[in-house]
Amino acid sequence: MIAETYRALFLHPEQDEDDFSALLPVMGPSPPALIRAATTFAGARAIAVYRLAEASSWPEAAAFLYQETVPGTIRDGESLEQVALPDD
């Protein structure tokens, strides 16, 4: 039986931002390759991109490492978006 939700840990090594976590729905047999989080940068809407870093506790938990912040918004006003990449 697969869990319905998992704990996503968002890590910011060497950054001034705090690490945080969120409870997200399990979308498949493996964790998403990326999670995009709505944020702001210099007063404008932006997306913080987190790449999967560790998933040995899947489907209970997975850790995602901050990669970059890019301009943009997440669809439908969501605050987090899970992204599976074709090569995953």
VOGU-3710 file (C-alpha; in Angstrom, 3 decimals, decimal comma):
1> miaetyralf> 0,000/0,000/0,000  1,440/3,375/-1,054  1,110/6,363/1,254  -1,224/9,136/0,111  1,072/11,926/1,296  4,770/12,406/1,987  6,922/14,938/3,834  8,974/17,077/1,413  12,010/18,643/3,076  13,313/21,800/1,368
11> lhpeqdeddf> 16,990/22,465/2,057  18,942/25,695/1,579  22,605/24,922/2,306  24,834/27,980/2,193  21,794/30,276/1,859  20,310/32,862/4,215  16,883/31,230/3,907  15,525/28,730/6,429  14,922/25,081/5,607  11,249/24,079/5,697
21> sallpvmgps> 8,973/21,134/4,979  5,524/20,509/3,515  3,119/17,590/3,367  2,414/16,828/-0,321  0,336/14,221/-2,166  2,153/11,181/-3,564  1,763/11,438/-7,352  3,447/8,195/-8,434  5,776/5,339/-7,556  8,805/7,649/-7,308
31> ppaliraatt> 9,280/11,171/-5,967  9,151/14,151/-8,329  12,457/15,269/-9,825  11,693/18,930/-9,129  9,406/20,964/-6,952  8,679/24,564/-7,866  7,652/26,918/-5,049  5,997/30,313/-5,438  8,133/33,091/-3,977  9,120/36,701/-4,598
41> fagaraiavy> 12,421/38,214/-5,653  13,034/41,961/-5,522  9,279/42,494/-5,130  8,315/40,477/-8,230  6,702/37,052/-8,453  9,209/34,261/-8,890  9,642/30,492/-8,610  12,172/28,793/-6,335  13,297/25,535/-7,942  14,245/22,548/-5,755
51> rlaeasswpe> 15,852/19,384/-7,175  15,415/15,936/-5,616  18,458/15,264/-3,411  17,572/12,187/-1,346  14,658/9,742/-1,348  15,747/6,675/0,619  12,637/7,079/2,827  10,230/7,259/-0,122  7,195/7,252/-0,008  7,257/8,635/3,541
61> aaaflyqetv> 9,703/11,487/2,829  12,072/13,017/0,281  14,597/15,864/0,479  14,917/18,583/-2,146  17,871/20,938/-2,512  17,427/24,569/-3,548  18,728/25,053/-7,094  17,741/28,540/-8,268  15,085/31,246/-8,351  13,620/32,181/-11,734
71> pgtirdgesl> 10,982/34,738/-12,822  7,468/33,385/-13,241  4,381/32,057/-11,512  2,947/28,650/-10,747  -0,272/27,720/-12,511  -3,655/28,224/-10,897  -2,262/30,171/-7,953  -0,791/27,089/-6,275  2,124/27,578/-3,890  3,944/24,301/-4,749
81> eqvalpdd> 4,105/22,317/-7,996  5,598/18,827/-8,339  7,388/18,186/-11,645  8,360/14,759/-12,976  10,987/14,940/-15,710  10,895/12,555/-18,704  14,335/11,127/-17,934  13,434/10,231/-14,316
//
